[in-house]
Amino acid sequence: MGTIIASAVIGKAQIILQDTTGVRWPSDTELLGWLNDGQREIMVFKPNANVKNLAVKLAAGTKQALPTDGVQLIDVVRNMGTDGTTAGRAIRIVMREILDAQVPNWHASTPAAEAKHYMYAVLDPKNFYVYPPQPASGQGYVELVYGATPADATFTGAITLDDIYQNVLVDYILYRAYSKDTEYAADQNRAATHQSAYIAALTGKAKVEMGVNPNATAPANPNVTPNTR
């Protein structure tokens, strides 16, 4: 979570808009709304911009869903017992196609509260599967890492995302403000400039993360594709 107050981010945008008193664009309603839109938009480009690491109780069976605020699964790290506090066996990711071929009836195999493997498909980002199936009662907890929808910031409260996204949020607010102001053709050009700026910043950060990812530079297991998330 960030420490920069939302009103401070909005104030930077107001200086560029030459509207520090909020006459043209009300700061605590319209600009704040765009700031919160911007936080959610960032998650489209960077699902790890707002990460949660929680002990989550699994559902009965093999199919599991992320918590209601989940955007995309990042990792299922380890078992956390049936109380959610007891660290246990590590959980390894496997390809579902391999398990389907080797254990075709794995969805109906003997249930156990301790998970050994999990499977994930990027085209179904809010769901994943565990093996073996969880029992009908007394299910286990796992340490779940996932990208979460950012909570809306209040005008006098801190932004939800890390402080490093301040400039991206300023550009997003300016993009939305100039997109609304259609009196002058130049404003549409400025809107496009700020839109390009925040997209470039997010995609550029993603590329940098790939370059400094320890899993990519020194994978723990040379026999598998490094985890580049």
N, C-alpha and C positions, 0 to 999 in steps of 0.2 A: 504493500500500500504506500501511496505517496505521502509526502509531508507538505507539499506546496498547496496553499489554499486556492480553491477554485476561483475566488474573486481576483486573486493575483494573476492567474492565467488570463482571465477575461480582461483584466486591466491592460495587459500587454497588447491584446488584440484591439482594445478601444483606442490606444495611442495611435496605432497604425490606421485605424478607421477614422481618426480625428473626431471621436465621439466619446470623450472621457466622461461626460455627464449622462450618457445613456439616453439621449434624446431621440436619436434615429433608431437605435437598436437597444431596447431595455436590457440592462445587464443581468438582472436577477431572474429573468424569465426567458427571453429569447436567446441571448448569448449563452446562458447557463444550459438551456436545452440543447444547443448545438455542441457545447462541450461534452455533455453526456452522450450525445449521438456519436461524437468523435471517439469517445472511449470504446463504444461498442464497435465502431467501424474499424478501429485498430485491431480488434480481435479477428476480423476477417483476414487480415494480412499476417498477423502474428498471434496465433492461438495461445502461445506461451507468454503473452504480455501480462496476463493475470492468472497466475498458477495457484492452485490450491493443493495441499498435500494433507490428506485426511485419512483417518481410519474409518472405513465405510463397511457396514454390514451387507453381506451378499444376499441375494434373493435365492429362493429354492430353485434347483435345477441348474442348467448351464448358462442360460441367457441372462445377462446382467445389463443394467442401464446406469448411465452416469447420474449423479444427483441433478435435481431440477435446474440448477444454474450451470450445468456442464455444457461446454461447447465442443470440446474434443478431448479424447483420452490421450494422455502423454505416457503414463507408465502404471503398471501394477507391480509394486516393488516386492512385497512380502506378506505372509500371513500375520495376522495380529490376534490370533486366538478367538475364542468365542466371547471374550469380554471386551475386545477392542483395544486392549493395552498390553497384551502378551506377545512380544515379537517372536516370530517363528520362521518356518521354512521360506526360503526365497522362492519367487514365482517366475518361471521362465516363459517368455513368449515363444509360441510355435506357430507354424503355418497351419491353418485349418485344413488345407488340402492334404497335408501329410497325415494328420490325425484321422481324417476321414478315410484315407486309404488303409491305414494300419489298424485302426479300431473303428470300423464303420458304425457300431452301435454305441459309441462313447457317450452320446446324449442320454442313454438309458443305462449306463453302467452303474456300479454300486456307489451310492452317494458317500461323501466324506466332507467334513467341515474344513479340512485343510486342502487348499488348492495347490496343484502342482504346476499347471500351465494356464496361460490365457491366450486368447486369439482375438485379433482386431482387424477390421477392414476399414480402410480410410474412407470408403464411400458410405459407410454407416458409422459416422463419427461419434454418435451418442450411445452406442451399444458395444458390448464385447461379450466373449464367452469364456467360461472357466472349465477346467477339467481337474478332477472328476466333478460330477454334478454336486451341488450343495443339497443337504438333506432338507426334508420338509419342515423341520424345526431344529433349533440349535445351530443355525448357520454361522459360519465363521466371518470374521472381519478381515479386510485386507487394507494395506496402505495404498491408497489410490492417489495418483498425481494426474491432475486434469486442468485444462484451460477453462476458466469460469467467466460467465457474463459479468462485466463490471457493474457493481452497484452504482446507482446514480449519486453523484456528489451534490452536496448542498452548497449554496453560495458562500457560506462562511466556513465550510468544512474542507478537508483535504481531498484532493483528487484520489480516485480509487487506484489508478495505475501508478507505476513507479515514476519518480520525478523526471527521469530521462525522457519521458514522453511529453514534457511540457511544450516544447517547440512544435511538435507534431500537432498537438491540440490547438495551439495558436493558429497554425496554418489551416487547420480544419475549420475553425470558427470563421476565419477570414474568407475561406472558400465559400462557406454557406452565406455569409453576409453579402459578399459581392455578387453571388448568384441571385440573391433576392433583389438587389438593387439594379434594375434593368434600364434605368433612365439613360445611362451612358454606355456606349459600346465598349469603352475602355474598362468598365467594371467587369464585363464578361471576360475580358482578357486577364484581368487581375485574378478573377475567380479561378480560371484555368491554371494560372501560374501557381497559386497556393494549393490547388488540388494536386498538381504535379509534384510540388515540394513535399507534401506530407506522404504521398505514395512512394516517392524516391527515398525518403528517410526510412520508411518502414521496410521496404525491400532491400535497401542497403544494409540495414541492421541485420536482416535475416542472413545475408551473404557473409557478413562479418562473423556472425555466430557459427556458421558452418566452418569457417577457417580456424576458429579457436576452440572448437569442440574437442575435448580430450578423447572422446570415443572415435573421432575421425582420425586424429593424429597418432593415437596409441591405443587401438582397440584391445580390450581385455581378452577377446577370443578371436584370433586371426582366421578362424574357420567360418565365421559368420560375417555378414555385411555389418559394418559399424553402425551403431545407433546414431543417426544424424538429426534426431529431433531436438 
